[in-house]
Amino acid sequence: MESKRGQELSTNAIIMIVIGIIVLVVLILGFTIGWDKLLPFFSTNNVQNIQTTCSSACATGNQYDYCSLPRTLKASDLPGNPSNGQVVGNCTFFATNPNYQKYGIGVCDTITCSS
């Protein structure tokens, strides 16, 4: 009876070690190659994030963030249906381009961007 109980504890310990190693490998891969490449099905769109950052840049008068900082818009229904489901542009591009106005990224009246 005593040896059977010890065997059960050993099996549980081995299972926990294997699960720990799997979790560690996933974390290492996620931080080294990037979570977008490891788990692409979790981040389907970031439209709300782009709307918030662009309106924040407009409200604070941050011309560089609004006019020049490249942002990657991810959505499943992008115009032209790009293969990777993402388009890179700045807030001005998304706000003034008729193809992207449906995402609600507003034009900033307080910042003038030079082309």
C-alpha contacts under 8 A as a table, 3 or more apart, distances in Angstrom:
res1	aa1	res2	aa2	distance
1	M	4	K	5.35
1	M	5	R	6.69
2	E	5	R	5.47
2	E	6	G	6.63
3	S	6	G	5.12
3	S	7	Q	6.30
4	K	7	Q	5.17
4	K	8	E	6.48
5	R	8	E	5.21
5	R	9	L	6.50
6	G	9	L	5.22
6	G	10	S	6.31
7	Q	10	S	5.07
7	Q	11	T	6.28
8	E	11	T	5.16
8	E	12	N	6.31
9	L	12	N	5.18
9	L	13	A	6.17
10	S	13	A	5.06
10	S	14	I	6.23
11	T	14	I	5.16
11	T	15	I	6.26
12	N	15	I	5.13
12	N	16	M	6.20
13	A	16	M	5.14
13	A	17	I	6.18
14	I	17	I	5.08
14	I	18	V	6.23
15	I	18	V	5.18
15	I	19	I	6.24
16	M	19	I	5.13
16	M	20	G	6.06
17	I	20	G	5.02
17	I	21	I	6.20
18	V	21	I	5.14
18	V	22	I	6.29
19	I	22	I	5.14
19	I	23	V	6.26
20	G	23	V	5.19
20	G	24	L	6.12
21	I	24	L	5.00
21	I	25	V	6.14
22	I	25	V	5.17
22	I	26	V	6.29
23	V	26	V	5.18
23	V	27	L	6.22
24	L	27	L	5.14
24	L	28	I	6.17
25	V	28	I	5.12
25	V	29	L	6.13
26	V	29	L	5.17
26	V	30	G	5.99
27	L	30	G	5.05
27	L	31	F	6.21
28	I	31	F	5.38
28	I	32	T	6.06
29	L	32	T	5.19
29	L	33	I	5.76
29	L	34	G	7.24
29	L	38	L	7.40
30	G	33	I	5.82
30	G	34	G	4.99
30	G	35	W	4.80
30	G	38	L	6.12
31	F	34	G	5.37
31	F	35	W	6.78
33	I	37	K	6.83
33	I	38	L	7.29
34	G	37	K	5.70
34	G	38	L	6.43
35	W	38	L	4.96
35	W	39	L	5.70
35	W	40	P	7.43
36	D	39	L	5.48
36	D	40	P	4.95
36	D	43	S	7.23
37	K	40	P	5.60
39	L	42	F	5.98
39	L	43	S	7.79
40	P	43	S	5.95
40	P	44	T	7.51
41	F	44	T	6.31
43	S	46	N	7.43
44	T	74	K	6.74
44	T	75	A	6.22
44	T	76	S	6.85
45	N	73	L	7.42
45	N	74	K	4.59
45	N	75	A	4.45
45	N	76	S	7.00
46	N	49	N	5.25
46	N	50	I	6.38
46	N	73	L	6.32
46	N	74	K	5.50
46	N	75	A	6.92
47	V	50	I	5.20
47	V	51	Q	6.17
47	V	73	L	6.46
47	V	74	K	6.81
47	V	75	A	7.04
47	V	103	Y	6.65
48	Q	51	Q	5.07
48	Q	52	T	6.17
49	N	52	T	5.18
49	N	53	T	6.19
50	I	53	T	5.26
50	I	54	C	6.00
50	I	71	R	7.44
50	I	73	L	7.00
50	I	91	C	8.00
50	I	105	I	7.46
51	Q	54	C	5.35
51	Q	55	S	6.10
51	Q	103	Y	7.97
51	Q	104	G	6.82
51	Q	105	I	5.12
51	Q	106	G	7.71
52	T	55	S	5.29
52	T	56	S	6.00
53	T	56	S	5.00
53	T	57	A	6.10
54	C	57	A	5.09
54	C	58	C	6.24
54	C	65	D	7.65
54	C	66	Y	6.02
54	C	91	C	5.77
54	C	105	I	7.06
54	C	106	G	7.89
55	S	58	C	5.01
55	S	59	A	6.05
55	S	105	I	7.64
55	S	106	G	7.20
55	S	108	C	7.75
56	S	59	A	5.05
56	S	60	T	6.16
57	A	60	T	5.33
57	A	61	G	6.00
57	A	62	N	5.03
57	A	63	Q	7.26
57	A	65	D	5.88
57	A	66	Y	5.55
58	C	61	G	5.07
58	C	62	N	6.29
58	C	63	Q	7.57
58	C	66	Y	6.49
58	C	108	C	5.71
58	C	110	T	6.97
58	C	111	I	6.82
59	A	62	N	7.82
61	G	110	T	7.00
61	G	111	I	6.50
62	N	65	D	5.59
62	N	66	Y	6.34
62	N	111	I	7.98
63	Q	66	Y	5.20
63	Q	67	C	5.68
63	Q	68	S	7.65
63	Q	111	I	6.24
63	Q	112	T	7.75
63	Q	113	C	7.29
64	Y	67	C	5.31
64	Y	68	S	5.11
64	Y	69	L	6.20
65	D	68	S	5.90
65	D	69	L	4.91
66	Y	69	L	6.54
66	Y	90	N	6.66
66	Y	91	C	5.27
66	Y	92	T	6.62
67	C	90	N	6.06
67	C	91	C	6.21
67	C	92	T	5.74
67	C	113	C	5.63
67	C	114	S	7.98
68	S	90	N	5.93
68	S	91	C	7.97
69	L	90	N	5.74
69	L	91	C	7.93
70	P	88	V	6.33
70	P	89	G	5.20
70	P	90	N	4.78
71	R	88	V	5.52
71	R	89	G	5.41
71	R	90	N	5.52
71	R	91	C	7.53
72	T	86	Q	6.29
72	T	87	V	5.56
72	T	88	V	4.36
72	T	89	G	6.49
73	L	86	Q	5.40
73	L	87	V	5.21
73	L	88	V	6.19
73	L	89	G	7.68
74	K	78	L	7.88
74	K	85	G	5.81
74	K	86	Q	4.41
74	K	87	V	6.69
75	A	78	L	5.82
75	A	85	G	5.95
75	A	86	Q	6.52
76	S	85	G	5.92
77	D	81	N	6.74
77	D	85	G	7.86
78	L	81	N	5.34
78	L	82	P	7.02
78	L	85	G	6.75
78	L	86	Q	7.43
78	L	87	V	7.91
78	L	100	Y	7.93
79	P	82	P	7.60
79	P	99	N	6.27
79	P	100	Y	7.63
81	N	85	G	6.82
82	P	85	G	5.25
82	P	86	Q	6.64
82	P	87	V	7.65
83	S	86	Q	7.99
89	G	93	F	5.80
89	G	94	F	6.73
90	N	93	F	5.28
90	N	94	F	6.50
91	C	94	F	5.25
91	C	95	A	5.96
91	C	105	I	7.24
92	T	95	A	5.09
92	T	96	T	5.93
92	T	107	V	6.92
92	T	113	C	7.65
93	F	96	T	5.54
93	F	97	N	5.73
94	F	97	N	5.56
94	F	100	Y	5.38
94	F	101	Q	6.61
94	F	105	I	6.42
95	A	98	P	7.91
95	A	100	Y	6.89
95	A	101	Q	5.81
95	A	104	G	7.65
95	A	105	I	5.11
95	A	106	G	5.26
95	A	107	V	5.18
96	T	100	Y	7.80
96	T	101	Q	6.97
96	T	107	V	6.79
97	N	100	Y	5.67
97	N	101	Q	6.44
98	P	101	Q	5.28
98	P	102	K	7.89
99	N	102	K	7.23
100	Y	103	Y	5.83
100	Y	104	G	7.96
100	Y	105	I	7.99
101	Q	104	G	5.67
101	Q	105	I	6.45
101	Q	106	G	7.79
102	K	105	I	7.98
108	C	111	I	5.83
108	C	112	T	7.96
109	D	112	T	7.41
